[in-house]
Amino acid sequence: MADKAQIQDAIKTQGEVVRKLKSEKASKEQIDEEVAKLLELKAQIGGDDGKNQFVLKTAKGTRDYNPRQMAIREKVFNTIISCFKRHGAETIDTPVFELKETLTGKYGEDSKLIYDLKDQGGELLSLRYDLTVPFARYLAMNKITNIKRYHIAKVYRRDNPAMTRGRYREFYQCDFDIAGQYDAMIPDAECLKIVHEILSELELGDFRIKVNDRRILDGMFAVCGVPDDKFRTICSTVDKLDKMAWEDVKMEMVKEKGLSEEVADQIGEYVSMQGGMDLAERLLQDQKMLQSKQACAGLSDIKLLFSYLQLFQVTDKVVFDLSLARGLDYYTGIIYEGVLTQAGVAPVSNEAQNGAPAGESVSVGSVAGGGRYDGLVGMFDPKGRKVPCVGVSIGIERIFSILEQKAEASAQKVRTTEVQVMVASAQKNLLEQRLRLITELWNAGIKAEVMHKKNPKLLSQLQHCEESGIPLVAILGEQELKDGVVKLRVVATREEFDISRADLVGEIRRRTSEA
Amino acid sequence: MADKAQIQDAIKTQGEVVRKLKSEKASKEQIDEEVAKLLELKAQIGGDDGKNQFVLKTAKGTRDYNPRQMAIREKVFNTIISCFKRHGAETIDTPVFELKETLTGKYGEDSKLIYDLKDQGGELLSLRYDLTVPFARYLAMNKITNIKRYHIAKVYRRDNPAMTRGRYREFYQCDFDIAGQYDAMIPDAECLKIVHEILSELELGDFRIKVNDRRILDGMFAVCGVPDDKFRTICSTVDKLDKMAWEDVKMEMVKEKGLSEEVADQIGEYVSMQGGMDLAERLLQDQKMLQSKQACAGLSDIKLLFSYLQLFQVTDKVVFDLSLARGLDYYTGIIYEGVLTQAGVAPVSNEAQNGAPAGESVSVGSVAGGGRYDGLVGMFDPKGRKVPCVGVSIGIERIFSILEQKAEASAQKVRTTEVQVMVASAQKNLLEQRLRLITELWNAGIKAEVMHKKNPKLLSQLQHCEESGIPLVAILGEQELKDGVVKLRVVATREEFDISRADLVGEIRRRTSEA
């Protein structure tokens, strides 16, 4: 740990940075980032600085969700869960931490990003890094050989957070997987159908689903002359093609990974290819590809996959893209990724609809990804028995970010409650009457609110309705009580009607039935 | 860490214990418990035992939820969330871990049960112990002075698990809290109304809601002659009265905590009192109680509370019980606890309905608890500004256990999916036709399944429906395709109808509209 005086100096300097940015009216993101650094420095000296003051913040890379964000989150989850349920998925849940050894050896280099728990006696534990490894552990432990399940839960990665771009250390994954020995490409095609349904229903703008196969990549590397032991590392270089130009990727292959220029250029030719079933057919005629049995098996499966995707009516968005690699080690077959394309930049051309290259599309970012992993469950089975699996993970955090920005930009208010009616009074000393009335409403299943004050002002009761979007107010006064009625006010139009007490529940239901 | 040979010996011995229990056909719980110990021992030597075998288990005190358990959990959550929403609550979410210092000094002795994360560089973090402290941190950090929110999430305690009784190290809390400066007892009464609604709607059998006030306890201790510095420790001894006889509690007060017999007996007299508003009125006449201003303030508030509870129509289940203490330090006023009473043992007598003692009731366990904590938010505010809060936490794990046992005991099957129809074929080579049909159904929003095989047997398709409770099967055959119809089979009655393709979606909707 750094010396305390050093930290206090750093706090001073950082404080000046923040003040400067503020005085220069820098962007909110920039200021937030520097404030975060400042708070972190302050956290390091914590309660020791004499003032015994708490550092009021959440852990680095994490955030609270406020009610507004939760309302958006709930909508997104509902859309996704409806889709999973429409496809007949069950759901499971697993603990947030696993035995450390359960996660060991599953994530390659990314293992360094795993959060470990402190050894407080007992087992060594780690926070889950994804939902796939716990799923495989669950299948092996319970000897389950086939299941279609979804799992929505938070996972943890000690990564460099970039919160303004939706990258956190604590974030949700929404996984759908099909485990079981089935006929080729049928479950795989259903996963792609699900990505298509979800991205369409969330109305995030245009998207593409890129498809490739690990066997095609491996076969291609082999026929291009990449040494066996370099497949994985070259694969992760190829994976950078969505962020880097080919020239830079090639440089990395040659300078860092030691390929010859010639080999790299051959790879370059293949990874520039995009298309549909026709591309798979063309490559099955390719003299070089034909040398690899693996590649041919993958290409035949891509063909079969596209035939099912046609039946599912989703080929308009699916592109067979030889540059798609995906990082994780455990994939064994088909891999895919859903990416949003900037609206306007990538119109759905006829070409793309026919499965031909959608070359001009600029990918805004991956919002779904997955593939086939036939070996993972076997790693947990004492006898190595395999359970073939294919699945997809929806990248919910980036979707939240987009929908949050959309909601902020639009004039429409996001409601954070579902309250149908506010029970209010126009005069003093009617608390008892308000509580009686709201009890009637609650007991009838009406969502209702009442102010927790003895004598609230009518204006503040009405204001609360305006602010939180409550559509109706049931107003009690001496006269209404005498007449056995309630004055029902429609907040939007300010109309008021006297409704008999007996009809009130029905009237509220009728007026808020679409809510 | 113990020596490896020692552990291997322990494994051997424990293995024999398990084998012996199994041969004696001991209860499943007993065997499970000993197997858990065995697995834990094995985990300690982990992959080092030469066989390189994974220990297939979840972390101690945690569990997976299978689809059946998830279906029950979803139902319970829906009931609880509906209630929270009916009362106009918003929801928030906070990260699973907090800065360690955020949790420091909030839980008294229980702090030792907090899970810390390993120091991997950066901040020191701990898993949240409850949802109340993160809520208070959230309010202070965002300068929120009034909100009505619920939060459903997992919390973590390194406690001794007793999983057969629903006590876990990872478990859900369902919290509802009202923060803000309001008139006395109105929000408090709403919290009790919520407990009443939830426990009624979950149909867990009869229940009581015990109510007391920290100020009454403190005042009572004062007038009985307990020294100021022993209030908290005597309070936690009183808290054991629901599990221990008075004689044992008295012994602890005298022998361990150093009270005189006389003082203990005076406490004993008070803590045996149960009642309703009448008891509060009686105690307000009690010469000894009158000496404590605090106690009188508490008693007046209990009276006021009962008057609101009458308006909310929930006094039938609420008992003012002077033995209720509750462990946590942060309560400052009213406290309460919902307990299930064994069915049959505790009929709702007229006495109890009038608020008089329900003495014979045997409490099966606390399933809800909460109270007022006016000082907690101020602990996080740099200037110590207070935000009064009152809330309740629903003890969902015990409720799950009860409902799981109920479901197991009942003949009724728990469905784990909501699939309305299975798309099946009676003959071979109809995969393409099945995929076309299911696409029509999915696109129309019907929940539908299809087997991922090219040529599944009709019998196995029908069996799957029987097992998983799918009510309808849409069967395709050569004849149906020729006629432009689908054979719709009702699984329960085995009836079959030919439905024209155009009418199929409507027919499925009509027949499954209550599902």
HADDOCK unambig.tbl for C-alpha pairs under 7 A between the chains (distance, minus, plus):
assign (segid A and resid 53 and name CA) (segid B and resid 382 and name CA) 6.30 0.50 0.50
assign (segid A and resid 54 and name CA) (segid B and resid 380 and name CA) 6.29 0.50 0.50
assign (segid A and resid 56 and name CA) (segid B and resid 141 and name CA) 5.58 0.50 0.50
assign (segid A and resid 57 and name CA) (segid B and resid 141 and name CA) 6.94 0.50 0.50
assign (segid A and resid 58 and name CA) (segid B and resid 98 and name CA) 6.08 0.50 0.50
assign (segid A and resid 58 and name CA) (segid B and resid 99 and name CA) 6.73 0.50 0.50
assign (segid A and resid 59 and name CA) (segid B and resid 98 and name CA) 5.77 0.50 0.50
assign (segid A and resid 59 and name CA) (segid B and resid 99 and name CA) 5.76 0.50 0.50
assign (segid A and resid 62 and name CA) (segid B and resid 95 and name CA) 6.29 0.50 0.50
assign (segid A and resid 63 and name CA) (segid B and resid 94 and name CA) 6.72 0.50 0.50
assign (segid A and resid 63 and name CA) (segid B and resid 95 and name CA) 6.38 0.50 0.50
assign (segid A and resid 64 and name CA) (segid B and resid 93 and name CA) 5.63 0.50 0.50
assign (segid A and resid 64 and name CA) (segid B and resid 94 and name CA) 4.43 0.50 0.50
assign (segid A and resid 64 and name CA) (segid B and resid 95 and name CA) 6.33 0.50 0.50
assign (segid A and resid 65 and name CA) (segid B and resid 92 and name CA) 5.46 0.50 0.50
assign (segid A and resid 65 and name CA) (segid B and resid 93 and name CA) 4.94 0.50 0.50
assign (segid A and resid 65 and name CA) (segid B and resid 94 and name CA) 6.36 0.50 0.50
assign (segid A and resid 66 and name CA) (segid B and resid 92 and name CA) 5.09 0.50 0.50
assign (segid A and resid 66 and name CA) (segid B and resid 93 and name CA) 6.94 0.50 0.50
assign (segid A and resid 67 and name CA) (segid B and resid 90 and name CA) 5.74 0.50 0.50
assign (segid A and resid 67 and name CA) (segid B and resid 91 and name CA) 5.29 0.50 0.50
assign (segid A and resid 67 and name CA) (segid B and resid 92 and name CA) 5.19 0.50 0.50
assign (segid A and resid 70 and name CA) (segid B and resid 91 and name CA) 6.54 0.50 0.50
assign (segid A and resid 70 and name CA) (segid B and resid 92 and name CA) 6.15 0.50 0.50
assign (segid A and resid 85 and name CA) (segid B and resid 417 and name CA) 6.84 0.50 0.50
assign (segid A and resid 85 and name CA) (segid B and resid 418 and name CA) 6.53 0.50 0.50
assign (segid A and resid 85 and name CA) (segid B and resid 447 and name CA) 6.67 0.50 0.50
assign (segid A and resid 86 and name CA) (segid B and resid 419 and name CA) 6.83 0.50 0.50
assign (segid A and resid 86 and name CA) (segid B and resid 442 and name CA) 6.82 0.50 0.50
assign (segid A and resid 86 and name CA) (segid B and resid 446 and name CA) 6.40 0.50 0.50
assign (segid A and resid 86 and name CA) (segid B and resid 447 and name CA) 3.84 0.50 0.50
assign (segid A and resid 86 and name CA) (segid B and resid 448 and name CA) 6.07 0.50 0.50
assign (segid A and resid 87 and name CA) (segid B and resid 447 and name CA) 6.07 0.50 0.50
assign (segid A and resid 87 and name CA) (segid B and resid 448 and name CA) 5.91 0.50 0.50
assign (segid A and resid 87 and name CA) (segid B and resid 449 and name CA) 6.11 0.50 0.50
assign (segid A and resid 88 and name CA) (segid B and resid 417 and name CA) 5.85 0.50 0.50
assign (segid A and resid 88 and name CA) (segid B and resid 418 and name CA) 6.70 0.50 0.50
assign (segid A and resid 88 and name CA) (segid B and resid 419 and name CA) 5.37 0.50 0.50
assign (segid A and resid 88 and name CA) (segid B and resid 447 and name CA) 6.52 0.50 0.50
assign (segid A and resid 88 and name CA) (segid B and resid 448 and name CA) 6.29 0.50 0.50
assign (segid A and resid 88 and name CA) (segid B and resid 449 and name CA) 5.82 0.50 0.50
assign (segid A and resid 89 and name CA) (segid B and resid 417 and name CA) 6.27 0.50 0.50
assign (segid A and resid 90 and name CA) (segid B and resid 67 and name CA) 5.75 0.50 0.50
assign (segid A and resid 90 and name CA) (segid B and resid 416 and name CA) 5.71 0.50 0.50
assign (segid A and resid 90 and name CA) (segid B and resid 417 and name CA) 5.41 0.50 0.50
assign (segid A and resid 91 and name CA) (segid B and resid 67 and name CA) 5.30 0.50 0.50
assign (segid A and resid 91 and name CA) (segid B and resid 70 and name CA) 6.55 0.50 0.50
assign (segid A and resid 92 and name CA) (segid B and resid 65 and name CA) 5.46 0.50 0.50
assign (segid A and resid 92 and name CA) (segid B and resid 66 and name CA) 5.10 0.50 0.50
assign (segid A and resid 92 and name CA) (segid B and resid 67 and name CA) 5.20 0.50 0.50
assign (segid A and resid 92 and name CA) (segid B and resid 70 and name CA) 6.17 0.50 0.50
assign (segid A and resid 93 and name CA) (segid B and resid 64 and name CA) 5.63 0.50 0.50
assign (segid A and resid 93 and name CA) (segid B and resid 65 and name CA) 4.93 0.50 0.50
assign (segid A and resid 93 and name CA) (segid B and resid 66 and name CA) 6.94 0.50 0.50
assign (segid A and resid 94 and name CA) (segid B and resid 63 and name CA) 6.72 0.50 0.50
assign (segid A and resid 94 and name CA) (segid B and resid 64 and name CA) 4.44 0.50 0.50
assign (segid A and resid 94 and name CA) (segid B and resid 65 and name CA) 6.37 0.50 0.50
assign (segid A and resid 95 and name CA) (segid B and resid 62 and name CA) 6.30 0.50 0.50
assign (segid A and resid 95 and name CA) (segid B and resid 63 and name CA) 6.39 0.50 0.50
assign (segid A and resid 95 and name CA) (segid B and resid 64 and name CA) 6.33 0.50 0.50
assign (segid A and resid 98 and name CA) (segid B and resid 58 and name CA) 6.09 0.50 0.50
assign (segid A and resid 98 and name CA) (segid B and resid 59 and name CA) 5.77 0.50 0.50
assign (segid A and resid 99 and name CA) (segid B and resid 58 and name CA) 6.75 0.50 0.50
assign (segid A and resid 99 and name CA) (segid B and resid 59 and name CA) 5.77 0.50 0.50
assign (segid A and resid 116 and name CA) (segid B and resid 117 and name CA) 6.21 0.50 0.50
assign (segid A and resid 116 and name CA) (segid B and resid 118 and name CA) 5.51 0.50 0.50
assign (segid A and resid 117 and name CA) (segid B and resid 116 and name CA) 6.20 0.50 0.50
assign (segid A and resid 117 and name CA) (segid B and resid 117 and name CA) 4.08 0.50 0.50
assign (segid A and resid 117 and name CA) (segid B and resid 118 and name CA) 4.76 0.50 0.50
assign (segid A and resid 118 and name CA) (segid B and resid 116 and name CA) 5.51 0.50 0.50
assign (segid A and resid 118 and name CA) (segid B and resid 117 and name CA) 4.75 0.50 0.50
assign (segid A and resid 118 and name CA) (segid B and resid 118 and name CA) 3.87 0.50 0.50
assign (segid A and resid 141 and name CA) (segid B and resid 56 and name CA) 5.62 0.50 0.50
assign (segid A and resid 141 and name CA) (segid B and resid 57 and name CA) 6.97 0.50 0.50
assign (segid A and resid 182 and name CA) (segid B and resid 452 and name CA) 5.61 0.50 0.50
assign (segid A and resid 182 and name CA) (segid B and resid 453 and name CA) 5.69 0.50 0.50
assign (segid A and resid 183 and name CA) (segid B and resid 452 and name CA) 6.22 0.50 0.50
assign (segid A and resid 183 and name CA) (segid B and resid 453 and name CA) 5.05 0.50 0.50
assign (segid A and resid 183 and name CA) (segid B and resid 454 and name CA) 6.39 0.50 0.50
assign (segid A and resid 186 and name CA) (segid B and resid 452 and name CA) 5.58 0.50 0.50
assign (segid A and resid 187 and name CA) (segid B and resid 452 and name CA) 6.15 0.50 0.50
assign (segid A and resid 311 and name CA) (segid B and resid 435 and name CA) 6.21 0.50 0.50
assign (segid A and resid 311 and name CA) (segid B and resid 436 and name CA) 5.48 0.50 0.50
assign (segid A and resid 312 and name CA) (segid B and resid 435 and name CA) 6.85 0.50 0.50
assign (segid A and resid 312 and name CA) (segid B and resid 436 and name CA) 6.73 0.50 0.50
assign (segid A and resid 312 and name CA) (segid B and resid 439 and name CA) 5.51 0.50 0.50
assign (segid A and resid 380 and name CA) (segid B and resid 54 and name CA) 6.34 0.50 0.50
assign (segid A and resid 382 and name CA) (segid B and resid 53 and name CA) 6.38 0.50 0.50
assign (segid A and resid 416 and name CA) (segid B and resid 90 and name CA) 5.71 0.50 0.50
assign (segid A and resid 417 and name CA) (segid B and resid 85 and name CA) 6.85 0.50 0.50
assign (segid A and resid 417 and name CA) (segid B and resid 88 and name CA) 5.87 0.50 0.50
assign (segid A and resid 417 and name CA) (segid B and resid 89 and name CA) 6.28 0.50 0.50
assign (segid A and resid 417 and name CA) (segid B and resid 90 and name CA) 5.42 0.50 0.50
assign (segid A and resid 418 and name CA) (segid B and resid 85 and name CA) 6.55 0.50 0.50
assign (segid A and resid 418 and name CA) (segid B and resid 88 and name CA) 6.70 0.50 0.50
assign (segid A and resid 419 and name CA) (segid B and resid 86 and name CA) 6.85 0.50 0.50
assign (segid A and resid 419 and name CA) (segid B and resid 88 and name CA) 5.38 0.50 0.50
assign (segid A and resid 435 and name CA) (segid B and resid 311 and name CA) 6.23 0.50 0.50
assign (segid A and resid 435 and name CA) (segid B and resid 312 and name CA) 6.86 0.50 0.50
assign (segid A and resid 436 and name CA) (segid B and resid 311 and name CA) 5.49 0.50 0.50
assign (segid A and resid 436 and name CA) (segid B and resid 312 and name CA) 6.72 0.50 0.50
assign (segid A and resid 439 and name CA) (segid B and resid 312 and name CA) 5.52 0.50 0.50
assign (segid A and resid 442 and name CA) (segid B and resid 86 and name CA) 6.82 0.50 0.50
assign (segid A and resid 446 and name CA) (segid B and resid 86 and name CA) 6.41 0.50 0.50
assign (segid A and resid 447 and name CA) (segid B and resid 85 and name CA) 6.69 0.50 0.50
assign (segid A and resid 447 and name CA) (segid B and resid 86 and name CA) 3.85 0.50 0.50
assign (segid A and resid 447 and name CA) (segid B and resid 87 and name CA) 6.09 0.50 0.50
assign (segid A and resid 447 and name CA) (segid B and resid 88 and name CA) 6.53 0.50 0.50
assign (segid A and resid 448 and name CA) (segid B and resid 86 and name CA) 6.07 0.50 0.50
assign (segid A and resid 448 and name CA) (segid B and resid 87 and name CA) 5.92 0.50 0.50
assign (segid A and resid 448 and name CA) (segid B and resid 88 and name CA) 6.30 0.50 0.50
assign (segid A and resid 449 and name CA) (segid B and resid 87 and name CA) 6.10 0.50 0.50
assign (segid A and resid 449 and name CA) (segid B and resid 88 and name CA) 5.83 0.50 0.50
assign (segid A and resid 452 and name CA) (segid B and resid 182 and name CA) 5.61 0.50 0.50
assign (segid A and resid 452 and name CA) (segid B and resid 183 and name CA) 6.24 0.50 0.50
assign (segid A and resid 452 and name CA) (segid B and resid 186 and name CA) 5.58 0.50 0.50
assign (segid A and resid 452 and name CA) (segid B and resid 187 and name CA) 6.16 0.50 0.50
assign (segid A and resid 453 and name CA) (segid B and resid 182 and name CA) 5.68 0.50 0.50
assign (segid A and resid 453 and name CA) (segid B and resid 183 and name CA) 5.07 0.50 0.50
assign (segid A and resid 454 and name CA) (segid B and resid 183 and name CA) 6.39 0.50 0.50
